[in-house]
Amino acid sequence: MPVPKRKRSRPRRDKRFANKHISVIEAALCPTCKEPRTSHQVCKACGHYKGVKIMQTSADRMLKRTASRKSKEARKATYAPPSQSSSSESSE
């Protein structure tokens, strides 16, 4: 099994790891909503990528939820349940 001939000095060892720094992620502006986003990624604010709606955002889900709740309330308001007195009369 191969074994190193000499011990590597600290500076020589540390040179190997000198360039493993964290790079800064550049932010670009979304052309649809003008929010900052990382390049080549779907915008988290509006869900668009290259001008096409790709994913549903939390704001979209909230709007859909409120619309469904309003429609349920409207259905409940239009539907009048039969009164209990009429149901008890029919059973006699």
N, CA, C and O atoms as CSV, one atom per row, in Angstrom:
chain,resi,resn,atom,element,x,y,z
A,1,MET,N,N,0.834,-1.172,0.000
A,1,MET,CA,C,0.000,0.000,0.000
A,1,MET,C,C,0.890,1.251,0.000
A,1,MET,O,O,1.843,1.324,0.776
A,2,PRO,N,N,0.590,2.243,-0.866
A,2,PRO,CA,C,1.476,3.413,-0.954
A,2,PRO,C,C,1.402,4.287,0.300
A,2,PRO,O,O,0.336,4.515,0.872
A,3,VAL,N,N,2.571,4.759,0.694
A,3,VAL,CA,C,2.686,5.615,1.872
A,3,VAL,C,C,3.458,6.860,1.464
A,3,VAL,O,O,4.444,6.742,0.737
A,4,PRO,N,N,3.046,8.065,1.909
A,4,PRO,CA,C,3.779,9.276,1.536
A,4,PRO,C,C,5.209,9.277,2.104
A,4,PRO,O,O,5.448,8.814,3.219
A,5,LYS,N,N,6.148,9.808,1.312
A,5,LYS,CA,C,7.551,9.820,1.732
A,5,LYS,C,C,7.792,10.819,2.851
A,5,LYS,O,O,8.513,10.541,3.809
A,6,ARG,N,N,7.157,12.021,2.710
A,6,ARG,CA,C,7.356,13.056,3.717
A,6,ARG,C,C,6.021,13.631,4.162
A,6,ARG,O,O,5.017,13.571,3.452
A,7,LYS,N,N,6.051,14.186,5.354
A,7,LYS,CA,C,4.863,14.859,5.860
A,7,LYS,C,C,4.677,16.177,5.101
A,7,LYS,O,O,5.636,16.915,4.873
A,8,ARG,N,N,3.420,16.462,4.713
A,8,ARG,CA,C,3.128,17.741,4.051
A,8,ARG,C,C,3.138,18.851,5.072
A,8,ARG,O,O,2.580,18.707,6.160
A,9,SER,N,N,3.761,19.946,4.735
A,9,SER,CA,C,3.806,21.076,5.665
A,9,SER,C,C,2.427,21.733,5.747
A,9,SER,O,O,1.586,21.549,4.867
A,10,ARG,N,N,2.210,22.496,6.810
A,10,ARG,CA,C,0.913,23.152,6.997
A,10,ARG,C,C,0.587,24.127,5.870
A,10,ARG,O,O,-0.540,24.107,5.376
A,11,PRO,N,N,1.506,24.970,5.446
A,11,PRO,CA,C,1.159,25.885,4.341
A,11,PRO,C,C,0.804,25.147,3.045
A,11,PRO,O,O,-0.118,25.543,2.332
A,12,ARG,N,N,1.532,24.087,2.748
A,12,ARG,CA,C,1.246,23.326,1.537
A,12,ARG,C,C,-0.132,22.660,1.638
A,12,ARG,O,O,-0.886,22.627,0.665
A,13,ARG,N,N,-0.450,22.131,2.824
A,13,ARG,CA,C,-1.749,21.516,3.038
A,13,ARG,C,C,-2.857,22.554,2.931
A,13,ARG,O,O,-3.896,22.302,2.321
A,14,ASP,N,N,-2.631,23.732,3.531
A,14,ASP,CA,C,-3.662,24.754,3.562
A,14,ASP,C,C,-3.911,25.377,2.191
A,14,ASP,O,O,-4.994,25.911,1.951
A,15,LYS,N,N,-2.935,25.321,1.293
A,15,LYS,CA,C,-3.130,25.846,-0.063
A,15,LYS,C,C,-4.216,25.070,-0.805
A,15,LYS,O,O,-4.921,25.622,-1.650
A,16,ARG,N,N,-4.340,23.796,-0.482
A,16,ARG,CA,C,-5.365,22.978,-1.125
A,16,ARG,C,C,-6.768,23.488,-0.836
A,16,ARG,O,O,-7.639,23.453,-1.705
A,17,PHE,N,N,-6.984,23.963,0.386
A,17,PHE,CA,C,-8.310,24.376,0.815
A,17,PHE,C,C,-8.551,25.873,0.669
A,17,PHE,O,O,-9.631,26.357,1.007
A,18,ALA,N,N,-7.568,26.611,0.174
A,18,ALA,CA,C,-7.686,28.067,0.093
A,18,ALA,C,C,-8.772,28.507,-0.874
A,18,ALA,O,O,-9.391,29.548,-0.652
A,19,ASN,N,N,-9.025,27.764,-1.925
A,19,ASN,CA,C,-9.982,28.196,-2.945
A,19,ASN,C,C,-11.365,27.594,-2.781
A,19,ASN,O,O,-12.210,27.731,-3.666
A,20,LYS,N,N,-11.603,26.932,-1.667
A,20,LYS,CA,C,-12.921,26.333,-1.444
A,20,LYS,C,C,-13.822,27.283,-0.669
A,20,LYS,O,O,-14.471,26.890,0.300
A,21,HIS,N,N,-13.854,28.527,-1.102
A,21,HIS,CA,C,-14.672,29.520,-0.417
A,21,HIS,C,C,-16.095,29.505,-0.969
A,21,HIS,O,O,-16.354,28.938,-2.031
A,22,ILE,N,N,-16.999,30.124,-0.247
A,22,ILE,CA,C,-18.396,30.208,-0.674
A,22,ILE,C,C,-18.549,31.377,-1.630
A,22,ILE,O,O,-18.158,32.502,-1.320
A,23,SER,N,N,-19.110,31.107,-2.775
A,23,SER,CA,C,-19.294,32.172,-3.758
A,23,SER,C,C,-20.607,32.906,-3.487
A,23,SER,O,O,-21.551,32.326,-2.952
A,24,VAL,N,N,-20.658,34.163,-3.855
A,24,VAL,CA,C,-21.844,34.986,-3.669
A,24,VAL,C,C,-22.838,34.657,-4.774
A,24,VAL,O,O,-22.479,34.628,-5.951
A,25,ILE,N,N,-24.091,34.409,-4.392
A,25,ILE,CA,C,-25.126,34.105,-5.371
A,25,ILE,C,C,-25.672,35.416,-5.919
A,25,ILE,O,O,-26.146,36.266,-5.166
A,26,GLU,N,N,-25.603,35.567,-7.214
A,26,GLU,CA,C,-26.096,36.781,-7.857
A,26,GLU,C,C,-27.616,36.742,-7.925
A,26,GLU,O,O,-28.201,35.709,-8.249
A,27,ALA,N,N,-28.247,37.853,-7.622
A,27,ALA,CA,C,-29.707,37.937,-7.681
A,27,ALA,C,C,-30.102,38.707,-8.933
A,27,ALA,O,O,-29.516,39.741,-9.254
A,28,ALA,N,N,-31.098,38.189,-9.631
A,28,ALA,CA,C,-31.641,38.857,-10.806
A,28,ALA,C,C,-33.071,39.275,-10.483
A,28,ALA,O,O,-33.677,38.753,-9.547
A,29,LEU,N,N,-33.602,40.200,-11.244
A,29,LEU,CA,C,-34.981,40.631,-11.031
A,29,LEU,C,C,-35.912,39.814,-11.909
A,29,LEU,O,O,-35.621,39.560,-13.077
A,30,CYS,N,N,-37.036,39.406,-11.331
A,30,CYS,CA,C,-38.044,38.664,-12.081
A,30,CYS,C,C,-38.690,39.616,-13.081
A,30,CYS,O,O,-39.120,40.701,-12.692
A,31,PRO,N,N,-38.771,39.244,-14.353
A,31,PRO,CA,C,-39.372,40.148,-15.337
A,31,PRO,C,C,-40.871,40.343,-15.134
A,31,PRO,O,O,-41.428,41.332,-15.610
A,32,THR,N,N,-41.534,39.422,-14.441
A,32,THR,CA,C,-42.978,39.516,-14.242
A,32,THR,C,C,-43.327,40.409,-13.062
A,32,THR,O,O,-44.121,41.340,-13.197
A,33,CYS,N,N,-42.727,40.123,-11.887
A,33,CYS,CA,C,-43.117,40.849,-10.670
A,33,CYS,C,C,-42.021,41.764,-10.132
A,33,CYS,O,O,-42.246,42.466,-9.146
A,34,LYS,N,N,-40.854,41.775,-10.747
A,34,LYS,CA,C,-39.715,42.609,-10.352
A,34,LYS,C,C,-39.167,42.300,-8.955
A,34,LYS,O,O,-38.533,43.153,-8.335
A,35,GLU,N,N,-39.408,41.094,-8.465
A,35,GLU,CA,C,-38.851,40.642,-7.187
A,35,GLU,C,C,-37.462,40.054,-7.437
A,35,GLU,O,O,-37.231,39.479,-8.500
A,36,PRO,N,N,-36.525,40.182,-6.481
A,36,PRO,CA,C,-35.219,39.545,-6.675
A,36,PRO,C,C,-35.334,38.027,-6.579
A,36,PRO,O,O,-36.034,37.501,-5.715
A,37,ARG,N,N,-34.641,37.333,-7.473
A,37,ARG,CA,C,-34.642,35.869,-7.487
A,37,ARG,C,C,-33.288,35.408,-8.005
A,37,ARG,O,O,-32.577,36.178,-8.651
A,38,THR,N,N,-32.926,34.164,-7.730
A,38,THR,CA,C,-31.671,33.637,-8.253
A,38,THR,C,C,-31.861,33.301,-9.730
A,38,THR,O,O,-32.956,32.928,-10.151
A,39,SER,N,N,-30.816,33.432,-10.498
A,39,SER,CA,C,-30.941,33.216,-11.936
A,39,SER,C,C,-31.190,31.745,-12.244
A,39,SER,O,O,-30.725,30.867,-11.518
A,40,HIS,N,N,-31.907,31.483,-13.296
A,40,HIS,CA,C,-32.271,30.143,-13.756
A,40,HIS,C,C,-33.110,29.385,-12.726
A,40,HIS,O,O,-33.038,28.159,-12.652
A,41,GLN,N,N,-33.897,30.100,-11.940
A,41,GLN,CA,C,-34.769,29.498,-10.939
A,41,GLN,C,C,-36.170,30.080,-11.095
A,41,GLN,O,O,-36.333,31.191,-11.597
A,42,VAL,N,N,-37.174,29.330,-10.666
A,42,VAL,CA,C,-38.553,29.814,-10.670
A,42,VAL,C,C,-38.679,30.890,-9.603
A,42,VAL,O,O,-38.139,30.744,-8.506
A,43,CYS,N,N,-39.382,31.961,-9.914
A,43,CYS,CA,C,-39.600,33.049,-8.954
A,43,CYS,C,C,-40.540,32.550,-7.864
A,43,CYS,O,O,-41.620,32.037,-8.159
A,44,LYS,N,N,-40.131,32.698,-6.600
A,44,LYS,CA,C,-40.957,32.212,-5.498
A,44,LYS,C,C,-42.119,33.140,-5.217
A,44,LYS,O,O,-43.100,32.725,-4.600
A,45,ALA,N,N,-42.033,34.384,-5.655
A,45,ALA,CA,C,-43.103,35.345,-5.394
A,45,ALA,C,C,-44.284,35.138,-6.336
A,45,ALA,O,O,-45.437,35.149,-5.903
A,46,CYS,N,N,-43.997,34.949,-7.635
A,46,CYS,CA,C,-45.098,34.849,-8.602
A,46,CYS,C,C,-45.197,33.493,-9.287
A,46,CYS,O,O,-46.231,33.200,-9.887
A,47,GLY,N,N,-44.165,32.652,-9.223
A,47,GLY,CA,C,-44.211,31.310,-9.805
A,47,GLY,C,C,-43.937,31.273,-11.293
A,47,GLY,O,O,-44.252,30.278,-11.946
A,48,HIS,N,N,-43.358,32.332,-11.853
A,48,HIS,CA,C,-43.069,32.380,-13.288
A,48,HIS,C,C,-41.613,32.012,-13.559
A,48,HIS,O,O,-40.735,32.273,-12.735
A,49,TYR,N,N,-41.365,31.412,-14.705
A,49,TYR,CA,C,-40.022,31.145,-15.200
A,49,TYR,C,C,-40.035,31.384,-16.694
A,49,TYR,O,O,-40.797,30.750,-17.424
A,50,LYS,N,N,-39.203,32.287,-17.148
A,50,LYS,CA,C,-39.135,32.691,-18.564
A,50,LYS,C,C,-40.503,33.127,-19.079
A,50,LYS,O,O,-40.869,32.823,-20.214
A,51,GLY,N,N,-41.257,33.841,-18.240
A,51,GLY,CA,C,-42.546,34.388,-18.655
A,51,GLY,C,C,-43.702,33.405,-18.637
A,51,GLY,O,O,-44.806,33.760,-19.051
A,52,VAL,N,N,-43.486,32.176,-18.168
A,52,VAL,CA,C,-44.540,31.159,-18.139
A,52,VAL,C,C,-44.821,30.796,-16.681
A,52,VAL,O,O,-43.893,30.611,-15.894
A,53,LYS,N,N,-46.092,30.696,-16.329
A,53,LYS,CA,C,-46.476,30.314,-14.967
A,53,LYS,C,C,-46.167,28.830,-14.790
A,53,LYS,O,O,-46.747,27.985,-15.472
A,54,ILE,N,N,-45.251,28.514,-13.870
A,54,ILE,CA,C,-44.783,27.143,-13.678
A,54,ILE,C,C,-45.387,26.515,-12.434
A,54,ILE,O,O,-45.878,25.386,-12.477
A,55,MET,N,N,-45.352,27.249,-11.316
A,55,MET,CA,C,-45.815,26.666,-10.064
A,55,MET,C,C,-46.832,27.561,-9.385
A,55,MET,O,O,-46.897,28.763,-9.641
A,56,GLN,N,N,-47.621,26.958,-8.521
A,56,GLN,CA,C,-48.644,27.676,-7.781
A,56,GLN,C,C,-48.018,28.208,-6.493
A,56,GLN,O,O,-47.428,27.441,-5.732
A,57,THR,N,N,-48.138,29.507,-6.243
A,57,THR,CA,C,-47.542,30.114,-5.064
A,57,THR,C,C,-48.515,30.085,-3.896
A,57,THR,O,O,-49.686,29.741,-4.057
A,58,SER,N,N,-48.023,30.449,-2.727
A,58,SER,CA,C,-48.879,30.458,-1.542
A,58,SER,C,C,-49.970,31.510,-1.665
A,58,SER,O,O,-51.069,31.313,-1.146
A,59,ALA,N,N,-49.694,32.620,-2.337
A,59,ALA,CA,C,-50.718,33.655,-2.548
A,59,ALA,C,C,-51.831,33.119,-3.450
A,59,ALA,O,O,-53.008,33.398,-3.222
A,60,ASP,N,N,-51.456,32.350,-4.475
A,60,ASP,CA,C,-52.461,31.747,-5.364
A,60,ASP,C,C,-53.345,30.769,-4.592
A,60,ASP,O,O,-54.563,30.752,-4.765
A,61,ARG,N,N,-52.717,29.954,-3.736
A,61,ARG,CA,C,-53.479,28.995,-2.948
A,61,ARG,C,C,-54.427,29.702,-1.987
A,61,ARG,O,O,-55.550,29.248,-1.765
A,62,MET,N,N,-53.969,30.821,-1.415
A,62,MET,CA,C,-54.809,31.570,-0.488
A,62,MET,C,C,-56.021,32.154,-1.212
A,62,MET,O,O,-57.131,32.113,-0.681
A,63,LEU,N,N,-55.828,32.694,-2.412
A,63,LEU,CA,C,-56.939,33.232,-3.186
A,63,LEU,C,C,-57.938,32.134,-3.549
A,63,LEU,O,O,-59.150,32.345,-3.490
A,64,LYS,N,N,-57.430,30.978,-3.919
A,64,LYS,CA,C,-58.292,29.859,-4.278
A,64,LYS,C,C,-59.095,29.390,-3.063
A,64,LYS,O,O,-60.283,29.086,-3.173
A,65,ARG,N,N,-58.424,29.335,-1.891
A,65,ARG,CA,C,-59.083,28.922,-0.664
A,65,ARG,C,C,-60.208,29.876,-0.281
A,65,ARG,O,O,-61.299,29.436,0.082
A,66,THR,N,N,-59.950,31.180,-0.358
A,66,THR,CA,C,-60.985,32.150,0.012
A,66,THR,C,C,-62.154,32.088,-0.960
A,66,THR,O,O,-63.305,32.244,-0.551
A,67,ALA,N,N,-61.877,31.864,-2.232
A,67,ALA,CA,C,-62.959,31.755,-3.207
A,67,ALA,C,C,-63.827,30.526,-2.923
A,67,ALA,O,O,-65.053,30.593,-3.019
A,68,SER,N,N,-63.190,29.408,-2.576
A,68,SER,CA,C,-63.966,28.200,-2.287
A,68,SER,C,C,-64.773,28.363,-1.001
A,68,SER,O,O,-65.894,27.864,-0.906
A,69,ARG,N,N,-64.210,29.058,-0.013
A,69,ARG,CA,C,-64.944,29.307,1.226
A,69,ARG,C,C,-66.168,30.190,0.975
A,69,ARG,O,O,-67.242,29.945,1.523
A,70,LYS,N,N,-65.993,31.218,0.141
A,70,LYS,CA,C,-67.110,32.103,-0.170
A,70,LYS,C,C,-68.204,31.353,-0.914
A,70,LYS,O,O,-69.388,31.572,-0.659
A,71,SER,N,N,-67.820,30.467,-1.833
A,71,SER,CA,C,-68.825,29.709,-2.575
A,71,SER,C,C,-69.565,28.739,-1.649
A,71,SER,O,O,-70.767,28.529,-1.807
A,72,LYS,N,N,-68.853,28.148,-0.684
A,72,LYS,CA,C,-69.509,27.268,0.283
A,72,LYS,C,C,-70.506,28.040,1.143
A,72,LYS,O,O,-71.616,27.573,1.397
A,73,GLU,N,N,-70.092,29.232,1.587
A,73,GLU,CA,C,-70.999,30.055,2.381
A,73,GLU,C,C,-72.219,30.463,1.578
A,73,GLU,O,O,-73.327,30.506,2.113
A,74,ALA,N,N,-72.030,30.764,0.296
A,74,ALA,CA,C,-73.147,31.151,-0.563
A,74,ALA,C,C,-74.107,29.971,-0.743
A,74,ALA,O,O,-75.326,30.145,-0.731
A,75,ARG,N,N,-73.544,28.773,-0.909
A,75,ARG,CA,C,-74.394,27.584,-1.042
A,75,ARG,C,C,-75.180,27.316,0.236
A,75,ARG,O,O,-76.352,26.944,0.183
A,76,LYS,N,N,-74.530,27.507,1.387
A,76,LYS,CA,C,-75.220,27.303,2.663
A,76,LYS,C,C,-76.328,28.326,2.847
A,76,LYS,O,O,-77.382,28.001,3.393
A,77,ALA,N,N,-76.107,29.556,2.402
A,77,ALA,CA,C,-77.109,30.613,2.556
A,77,ALA,C,C,-78.314,30.351,1.662
A,77,ALA,O,O,-79.443,30.630,2.066
A,78,THR,N,N,-78.104,29.822,0.460
A,78,THR,CA,C,-79.222,29.560,-0.451
A,78,THR,C,C,-79.986,28.302,-0.046
A,78,THR,O,O,-81.184,28.193,-0.305
A,79,TYR,N,N,-79.310,27.369,0.576
A,79,TYR,CA,C,-79.957,26.125,0.989
A,79,TYR,C,C,-80.602,26.345,2.351
A,79,TYR,O,O,-79.907,26.638,3.324
A,80,ALA,N,N,-81.902,26.209,2.429
A,80,ALA,CA,C,-82.612,26.354,3.698
A,80,ALA,C,C,-82.989,24.963,4.178
A,80,ALA,O,O,-83.803,24.297,3.537
A,81,PRO,N,N,-82.429,24.512,5.272
A,81,PRO,CA,C,-82.776,23.177,5.763
A,81,PRO,C,C,-84.226,23.146,6.235
A,81,PRO,O,O,-84.725,24.151,6.744
A,82,PRO,N,N,-84.916,22.013,6.078
A,82,PRO,CA,C,-86.306,21.925,6.518
A,82,PRO,C,C,-86.385,22.110,8.032
A,82,PRO,O,O,-85.508,21.667,8.773
A,83,SER,N,N,-87.447,22.771,8.472
A,83,SER,CA,C,-87.598,23.015,9.911
A,83,SER,C,C,-87.876,21.701,10.622
A,83,SER,O,O,-88.391,20.762,10.015
A,84,GLN,N,N,-87.545,21.629,11.880
A,84,GLN,CA,C,-87.690,20.381,12.633
A,84,GLN,C,C,-89.156,20.034,12.867
A,84,GLN,O,O,-89.514,18.861,12.970
A,85,SER,N,N,-90.008,21.069,12.950
A,85,SER,CA,C,-91.424,20.802,13.192
A,85,SER,C,C,-92.056,20.078,11.999
A,85,SER,O,O,-92.919,19.218,12.176
A,86,SER,N,N,-91.631,20.424,10.805
A,86,SER,CA,C,-92.200,19.761,9.614
A,86,SER,C,C,-91.726,18.295,9.522
A,86,SER,O,O,-92.473,17.428,9.068
A,87,SER,N,N,-90.484,18.029,9.956
A,87,SER,CA,C,-89.979,16.655,9.907
A,87,SER,C,C,-90.670,15.788,10.973
A,87,SER,O,O,-90.887,14.596,10.758
A,88,SER,N,N,-91.013,16.388,12.120
A,88,SER,CA,C,-91.666,15.595,13.157
A,88,SER,C,C,-93.122,15.313,12.774
A,88,SER,O,O,-93.674,14.283,13.161
A,89,GLU,N,N,-93.749,16.227,12.010
A,89,GLU,CA,C,-95.120,16.005,11.556
A,89,GLU,C,C,-95.170,14.882,10.537
A,89,GLU,O,O,-96.121,14.100,10.524
A,90,SER,N,N,-94.174,14.791,9.694
A,90,SER,CA,C,-94.184,13.771,8.660
A,90,SER,C,C,-93.968,12.376,9.257
A,90,SER,O,O,-94.395,11.383,8.668
A,91,SER,N,N,-93.317,12.292,10.406
A,91,SER,CA,C,-93.059,10.985,11.008
A,91,SER,C,C,-94.304,10.444,11.719
A,91,SER,O,O,-94.404,9.238,11.944
A,92,GLU,N,N,-95.273,11.333,12.082
A,92,GLU,CA,C,-96.471,10.867,12.773
A,92,GLU,C,C,-97.492,10.258,11.888
A,92,GLU,O,O,-98.544,9.830,12.362
